[in-house]
Amino acid sequence: MEKISNNISKKVISLNEGEFIGYVLDAVFDEDLDSLQGFLVVDDESEETFILDKENIKSVGDDCIMMDSTHNLKRSFDEDTFNPIGKNVYDANCVYLGTVIDVVVQGRAVRRIITDKCEFFKRNIRKIGKNNIIFGKKSLKNTKRQALFVIDESLNQKVTTLSVKEKQTKPYRIFANQSSIIGRTMTSDLYGYNNEIIAKKFDIINQNIINRAKLHNKLNFLLYYSK
C-alpha cells in the first residue's frame, strides 16, 4: 500500500525516449473514489498538463516515476481529478471527522482515507460531494429493524442509528491519525485499564505517551482529550 502524497512533485521520465516529461502535480481518481486512475503531470517549461494513466507506469522510485512512452500521455483539458484531499468529512449526525490530507491505495484500489483527525476505510464513505465527504454506509432498502452502533468515543460520537437488514452489520472502524496527535496538549488526565496514568492534563503528547495509550487501547482517546 502507498500514500498518494508520496508521489506528488516526483519527476516523470519516459523509458522508451529517455525524456524528462515533467512533475506530478496531482492524483486522478474516478468519480466514486474507487480507484486511482493515474496522475496529472505538468511540463515545467510550457506549463501544459497531461494525464499519465496508471497502466502506463512502469516503476516508481524515491525520486521519479518511469512511464513507458510519451506517446501514451493524454493532454489534460482541466477535467476534475476527483482528488478528495482538502475536503471536509462529516457523518450523518454532523460530527466533524477532519479534513482529508491523504489517500492510501493498493495498486489501483483506494483502501483508506486519512484526515487530520482520523483514518477510515474507503468502503465506509456514504457520499462524495464537491467540497465534503459524508461518512457512513449507504441506506439499505427493505429494512426490518433499527440498530445502534458505537462509532468512536474519541470523536465525541456515542451512538448512531442505522437501518439494517436481519443480519447485523459490523460497527464502523475509525483510527486515530497518530501524526496529527503528536505535539497536541492534553486537556484532561487519561487513565488506563487499572487506573494507570497514561498522560496528565497539560502534558505535550509525544511518542512515549502514544505507546502507552496503545498498550491500554486508548489511542483514540488521545485525540478527544487534547487540543
Secondary structure, DSSP 4 states (H G I P E B T S, - for coil): -EEGGGGTT-EEEETTT--EEEEEEEEEE-TTSSBEEEEEEE-TTT--EEEEEGGGEEEE-SSEEEES-GGG-EE--S------TT-EEEETT--EEEEEEEEEEETTEEEEEEESSEEEEGGGEEEE-SSEEEESPPPPSS--EEEEEEEEGGGTEEEEEEEE-SSPPPPP-EEE-HHHHTT-BBSS-EE-TTS-EEE-TTPBP-HHHHHHHHHTT-HHHHHHTB-
